[in-house]
Amino acid sequence: MTVRDILERMAEILEPEGSWAQKADAYRRDGIRCTAHDLNAASWCIRGAMMKAISDTRHQGLLAPDATSVLKVLREVLAAEFNDIMGRRSIFGDLPLSADPIWWNDMNGRTHEDVRLLLKKAIYRAEVEE
């Protein structure tokens, strides 16, 4: 499995309406926070979707890239596509805070469609880099 495969699985997880979340890795249908791997999870943030995609792949006995490799592609897309108006810096060094996918996912005003678009762009970037 490649980084692109994990990004594609993340897109599948987050495609259905109501499957995207903020402020926690995952939620059950009743709104209670849970782990990304919880069998009752019904919605995930971008980090939770990544954790689920990697975990699902490994449970199938396949090798999966680590989270750092997946986050790297997401950060690169965010840094290239989105400007950080406030000029803050993230834990990723020179990249703007908006390039932190977890922070970006949880921003006020972020939409499910924004996340879908980010994943489409990340899949394309990963495909080009392969």
Buried (B, 14 or more C-beta within 10 A) or exposed (E): BBBBBBBBBBBEBBEEEEBBBBEBBBBBEEEEEBBBBBEEBBBBBBBBBBBBBBBBBEEEEEEBBEBEBBBBBBBBBBBEBBEBEEEEEBEBEEBBBBBBBBBBBBEEEBEBEBBBEBBBBBBBBBEEEE
